Amino acid sequence: MRLDGFDKDNEAYDCQKCKTSKFNNRNCNKYGHHQDGFLWDATYTTAEGSPYTIEDTEIHDCPKSFITPEYIELVQIIDRMNIVKDRTGASPYGTDLSKYPSKLVDSLIAIEIEERKVANARHTAERSERN
């Protein structure tokens, strides 16, 4: 699982290459490149090659610079929690959500919502392919 969401072989999202190359025409929060009109959205393709876009993912910044180290750390914590739960059935704070840090609960909910958006968009695209 890639925690930053980008293929390591895609040089368009390699910050070190981007800041000194032709890719610096997008809005970058890390290195200060700004370009009017840049818009990114999460568009993927089905196994059959049909594109589908996840709703409400449009941003005017490079997606790589939009993801903060704090966000990556939260995703890593949640990923480790899921591994422990899958392997042992245990949750770090038990079943009482009031014992969980609120930022962690908010992150869990946000990730679940986004995963459902991805699954729904993929399902809709695949259904269109069958029709």
DRENPA-3360 file (N, C-alpha, C; in nm, 2 decimals, always signed):
BEGIN
1 = MRLDGFDK = +0.08/-0.12/+0.00/+0.00/+0.00/+0.00/+0.09/+0.12/+0.00 ~ +0.06/+0.21/-0.10/+0.14/+0.34/-0.10/+0.06/+0.44/-0.01 ~ +0.13/+0.49/+0.09/+0.07/+0.58/+0.18/+0.05/+0.72/+0.13 ~ +0.13/+0.76/+0.03/+0.12/+0.89/-0.02/+0.02/+0.89/-0.14 ~ -0.02/+0.78/-0.19/-0.12/+0.77/-0.30/-0.06/+0.78/-0.44 ~ +0.07/+0.78/-0.45/+0.12/+0.80/-0.58/+0.22/+0.70/-0.62 ~ +0.22/+0.66/-0.74/+0.31/+0.56/-0.79/+0.46/+0.61/-0.79 ~ +0.55/+0.54/-0.72/+0.68/+0.59/-0.71/+0.76/+0.60/-0.84;
9 = DNEAYDCQ = +0.71/+0.54/-0.95/+0.77/+0.55/-1.08/+0.72/+0.66/-1.16 ~ +0.62/+0.73/-1.11/+0.56/+0.84/-1.19/+0.63/+0.97/-1.15 ~ +0.72/+1.01/-1.24/+0.81/+1.12/-1.21/+0.73/+1.26/-1.20 ~ +0.61/+1.26/-1.26/+0.53/+1.38/-1.24/+0.49/+1.41/-1.10 ~ +0.50/+1.31/-1.01/+0.47/+1.34/-0.87/+0.59/+1.31/-0.78 ~ +0.71/+1.32/-0.84/+0.83/+1.31/-0.76/+0.88/+1.45/-0.73 ~ +0.87/+1.49/-0.61/+0.89/+1.63/-0.57/+1.03/+1.68/-0.61 ~ +1.13/+1.59/-0.60/+1.27/+1.63/-0.63/+1.28/+1.66/-0.78;
17 = KCKTSKFN = +1.22/+1.58/-0.86/+1.23/+1.60/-1.01/+1.14/+1.72/-1.05 ~ +1.03/+1.73/-0.98/+0.93/+1.83/-1.02/+0.99/+1.97/-1.00 ~ +1.05/+1.99/-0.89/+1.09/+2.13/-0.85/+1.20/+2.19/-0.95 ~ +1.26/+2.10/-1.03/+1.36/+2.15/-1.12/+1.33/+2.11/-1.26 ~ +1.20/+2.08/-1.29/+1.17/+2.03/-1.43/+1.05/+2.10/-1.48 ~ +1.00/+2.04/-1.59/+0.89/+2.09/-1.66/+0.76/+2.08/-1.59 ~ +0.75/+2.00/-1.48/+0.63/+1.97/-1.41/+0.60/+2.08/-1.31 ~ +0.68/+2.19/-1.30/+0.65/+2.29/-1.19/+0.54/+2.39/-1.24;
25 = NRNCNKYG = +0.46/+2.35/-1.33/+0.35/+2.44/-1.37/+0.22/+2.41/-1.28 ~ +0.23/+2.34/-1.18/+0.11/+2.31/-1.09/+0.14/+2.39/-0.96 ~ +0.03/+2.40/-0.88/+0.05/+2.48/-0.76/+0.10/+2.38/-0.65 ~ +0.22/+2.42/-0.60/+0.29/+2.34/-0.51/+0.30/+2.41/-0.37 ~ +0.25/+2.35/-0.27/+0.26/+2.41/-0.13/+0.40/+2.39/-0.07 ~ +0.47/+2.30/-0.13/+0.61/+2.27/-0.07/+0.71/+2.37/-0.12 ~ +0.71/+2.39/-0.26/+0.82/+2.47/-0.32/+0.77/+2.60/-0.38 ~ +0.64/+2.64/-0.36/+0.59/+2.77/-0.40/+0.56/+2.79/-0.55;
33 = HHQDGFLW = +0.56/+2.69/-0.63/+0.52/+2.71/-0.77/+0.37/+2.73/-0.77 ~ +0.33/+2.84/-0.84/+0.19/+2.86/-0.85/+0.15/+2.90/-1.00 ~ +0.04/+2.84/-1.04/+0.00/+2.85/-1.18/-0.15/+2.87/-1.18 ~ -0.21/+2.97/-1.23/-0.35/+2.99/-1.24/-0.41/+2.88/-1.33 ~ -0.52/+2.83/-1.30/-0.59/+2.73/-1.38/-0.56/+2.59/-1.36 ~ -0.46/+2.56/-1.27/-0.43/+2.42/-1.25/-0.54/+2.36/-1.17 ~ -0.59/+2.24/-1.21/-0.69/+2.17/-1.13/-0.66/+2.02/-1.14 ~ -0.66/+1.95/-1.03/-0.63/+1.81/-1.02/-0.76/+1.74/-0.96;
41 = DATYTTAE = -0.79/+1.62/-1.01/-0.89/+1.54/-0.95/-0.85/+1.39/-0.95 ~ -0.91/+1.31/-0.87/-0.87/+1.17/-0.86/-0.95/+1.10/-0.97 ~ -0.88/+1.07/-1.08/-0.94/+1.00/-1.19/-0.86/+0.87/-1.20 ~ -0.93/+0.76/-1.21/-0.87/+0.62/-1.22/-0.93/+0.55/-1.34 ~ -0.88/+0.43/-1.37/-0.94/+0.35/-1.48/-0.98/+0.22/-1.43 ~ -1.09/+0.16/-1.48/-1.13/+0.03/-1.45/-1.04/-0.07/-1.52 ~ -1.05/-0.20/-1.49/-0.97/-0.30/-1.55/-0.99/-0.30/-1.70 ~ -1.11/-0.26/-1.75/-1.14/-0.25/-1.89/-1.09/-0.12/-1.95;
49 = GSPYTIED = -1.04/-0.03/-1.87/-0.98/+0.09/-1.92/-1.07/+0.21/-1.92 ~ -1.19/+0.20/-1.86/-1.29/+0.32/-1.86/-1.25/+0.41/-1.74 ~ -1.23/+0.54/-1.77/-1.20/+0.63/-1.66/-1.32/+0.66/-1.57 ~ -1.29/+0.68/-1.45/-1.39/+0.73/-1.35/-1.32/+0.82/-1.25 ~ -1.40/+0.93/-1.21/-1.35/+1.03/-1.12/-1.42/+1.02/-0.99 ~ -1.35/+1.04/-0.88/-1.41/+1.03/-0.75/-1.46/+1.17/-0.72 ~ -1.59/+1.18/-0.68/-1.65/+1.31/-0.65/-1.58/+1.38/-0.54 ~ -1.59/+1.51/-0.55/-1.54/+1.61/-0.45/-1.39/+1.59/-0.43;
57 = TEIHDCPK = -1.31/+1.56/-0.53/-1.16/+1.55/-0.51/-1.09/+1.66/-0.58 ~ -1.16/+1.75/-0.64/-1.09/+1.86/-0.72/-1.02/+1.95/-0.62 ~ -0.89/+1.97/-0.66/-0.81/+2.07/-0.58/-0.73/+2.15/-0.68 ~ -0.69/+2.27/-0.64/-0.61/+2.36/-0.72/-0.46/+2.35/-0.69 ~ -0.42/+2.25/-0.61/-0.28/+2.23/-0.57/-0.24/+2.10/-0.62 ~ -0.11/+2.08/-0.63/-0.05/+1.95/-0.66/-0.09/+1.86/-0.55 ~ -0.15/+1.74/-0.59/-0.20/+1.65/-0.48/-0.09/+1.60/-0.39 ~ +0.03/+1.59/-0.44/+0.14/+1.55/-0.35/+0.18/+1.65/-0.24;
65 = SFITPEYI = +0.17/+1.78/-0.28/+0.20/+1.88/-0.18/+0.08/+1.90/-0.09 ~ -0.04/+1.86/-0.13/-0.16/+1.88/-0.05/-0.16/+1.78/+0.07 ~ -0.09/+1.67/+0.06/-0.09/+1.57/+0.17/+0.02/+1.60/+0.26 ~ -0.01/+1.63/+0.39/+0.08/+1.67/+0.49/+0.15/+1.55/+0.56 ~ +0.26/+1.57/+0.62/+0.32/+1.46/+0.70/+0.23/+1.41/+0.81 ~ +0.16/+1.50/+0.87/+0.06/+1.46/+0.97/-0.04/+1.37/+0.92 ~ -0.09/+1.40/+0.80/-0.19/+1.31/+0.74/-0.13/+1.17/+0.71 ~ -0.01/+1.17/+0.66/+0.05/+1.04/+0.63/+0.07/+0.96/+0.76;
73 = ELVQIIDR = +0.11/+1.03/+0.87/+0.13/+0.96/+1.00/-0.01/+0.90/+1.05 ~ -0.12/+0.98/+1.03/-0.25/+0.93/+1.07/-0.29/+0.80/+0.99 ~ -0.26/+0.81/+0.86/-0.30/+0.69/+0.78/-0.21/+0.57/+0.82 ~ -0.08/+0.59/+0.85/+0.00/+0.48/+0.89/-0.05/+0.42/+1.02 ~ -0.09/+0.51/+1.12/-0.14/+0.46/+1.24/-0.27/+0.38/+1.22 ~ -0.36/+0.43/+1.14/-0.48/+0.35/+1.11/-0.45/+0.22/+1.04 ~ -0.36/+0.22/+0.94/-0.32/+0.10/+0.88/-0.27/+0.00/+0.97 ~ -0.18/+0.04/+1.07/-0.13/-0.06/+1.17/-0.25/-0.11/+1.26;
81 = MNIVKDRT = -0.34/-0.02/+1.30/-0.45/-0.06/+1.38/-0.54/-0.16/+1.31 ~ -0.56/-0.14/+1.18/-0.64/-0.24/+1.10/-0.57/-0.37/+1.09 ~ -0.43/-0.37/+1.07/-0.36/-0.50/+1.07/-0.37/-0.57/+1.20 ~ -0.36/-0.50/+1.31/-0.37/-0.57/+1.45/-0.51/-0.62/+1.46 ~ -0.61/-0.54/+1.42/-0.75/-0.59/+1.44/-0.78/-0.71/+1.35 ~ -0.73/-0.71/+1.23/-0.75/-0.82/+1.14/-0.68/-0.95/+1.19 ~ -0.57/-0.93/+1.25/-0.49/-1.05/+1.30/-0.53/-1.10/+1.43 ~ -0.58/-1.01/+1.52/-0.60/-1.05/+1.66/-0.75/-1.02/+1.70;
89 = GASPYGTD = -0.82/-0.94/+1.63/-0.95/-0.90/+1.67/-0.95/-0.79/+1.78 ~ -0.83/-0.74/+1.82/-0.82/-0.64/+1.92/-0.82/-0.50/+1.86 ~ -0.88/-0.41/+1.94/-0.87/-0.26/+1.91/-0.79/-0.20/+2.02 ~ -0.71/-0.10/+1.98/-0.61/-0.04/+2.08/-0.69/+0.03/+2.20 ~ -0.81/+0.08/+2.17/-0.88/+0.15/+2.28/-1.01/+0.08/+2.32 ~ -1.02/-0.04/+2.27/-1.14/-0.12/+2.30/-1.26/-0.08/+2.21 ~ -1.38/-0.10/+2.25/-1.49/-0.07/+2.17/-1.56/+0.06/+2.21 ~ -1.51/+0.13/+2.31/-1.57/+0.26/+2.35/-1.50/+0.37/+2.28;
97 = LSKYPSKL = -1.57/+0.43/+2.18/-1.51/+0.54/+2.10/-1.48/+0.66/+2.18 ~ -1.53/+0.68/+2.30/-1.50/+0.79/+2.38/-1.36/+0.79/+2.43 ~ -1.30/+0.67/+2.42/-1.16/+0.65/+2.47/-1.06/+0.68/+2.36 ~ -1.11/+0.69/+2.23/-1.02/+0.71/+2.12/-0.99/+0.86/+2.11 ~ -0.87/+0.90/+2.07/-0.84/+1.04/+2.04/-0.93/+1.09/+1.93 ~ -0.99/+1.21/+1.95/-1.09/+1.26/+1.85/-1.04/+1.27/+1.71 ~ -0.91/+1.31/+1.70/-0.85/+1.33/+1.56/-0.84/+1.19/+1.49 ~ -0.82/+1.09/+1.57/-0.82/+0.95/+1.51/-0.95/+0.91/+1.47;
105 = VDSLIAIE = -1.06/+0.94/+1.55/-1.19/+0.90/+1.51/-1.23/+0.98/+1.38 ~ -1.20/+1.11/+1.38/-1.23/+1.19/+1.26/-1.16/+1.13/+1.14 ~ -1.04/+1.09/+1.15/-0.96/+1.03/+1.04/-1.02/+0.90/+0.99 ~ -1.06/+0.82/+1.09/-1.12/+0.69/+1.05/-1.25/+0.71/+0.97 ~ -1.33/+0.80/+1.02/-1.46/+0.83/+0.95/-1.43/+0.89/+0.81 ~ -1.33/+0.98/+0.80/-1.30/+1.04/+0.67/-1.25/+0.94/+0.57 ~ -1.16/+0.85/+0.62/-1.11/+0.74/+0.53/-1.22/+0.65/+0.48 ~ -1.31/+0.61/+0.57/-1.42/+0.53/+0.54/-1.51/+0.59/+0.43;
113 = IEERKVAN = -1.54/+0.72/+0.45/-1.62/+0.80/+0.35/-1.55/+0.80/+0.21 ~ -1.42/+0.83/+0.21/-1.35/+0.83/+0.08/-1.34/+0.69/+0.02 ~ -1.32/+0.59/+0.10/-1.32/+0.45/+0.04/-1.45/+0.42/-0.02 ~ -1.56/+0.46/+0.04/-1.69/+0.43/-0.02/-1.71/+0.51/-0.15 ~ -1.66/+0.63/-0.15/-1.67/+0.71/-0.28/-1.60/+0.64/-0.39 ~ -1.48/+0.59/-0.36/-1.40/+0.52/-0.46/-1.47/+0.40/-0.51 ~ -1.52/+0.32/-0.41/-1.59/+0.19/-0.45/-1.72/+0.22/-0.53 ~ -1.79/+0.33/-0.49/-1.91/+0.36/-0.57/-1.88/+0.41/-0.71;
121 = ARHTAERS = -1.78/+0.49/-0.72/-1.75/+0.54/-0.85/-1.70/+0.43/-0.94 ~ -1.62/+0.34/-0.89/-1.57/+0.22/-0.96/-1.68/+0.13/-1.00 ~ -1.77/+0.11/-0.91/-1.89/+0.02/-0.94/-1.98/+0.08/-1.05 ~ -2.00/+0.21/-1.05/-2.08/+0.28/-1.15/-2.01/+0.27/-1.28 ~ -1.88/+0.29/-1.29/-1.81/+0.28/-1.42/-1.81/+0.14/-1.47 ~ -1.79/+0.04/-1.38/-1.80/-0.10/-1.43/-1.94/-0.14/-1.47 ~ -2.04/-0.09/-1.41/-2.18/-0.12/-1.45/-2.20/-0.06/-1.59 ~ -2.15/+0.06/-1.61/-2.17/+0.12/-1.74/-2.10/+0.04/-1.85;
129 = ERN = -1.99/-0.02/-1.82/-1.92/-0.11/-1.92/-2.00/-0.23/-1.96 ~ -2.07/-0.28/-1.86/-2.15/-0.40/-1.89/-2.28/-0.37/-1.97 ~ -2.32/-0.25/-1.96/-2.45/-0.21/-2.03/-2.42/-0.17/-2.17;
% end
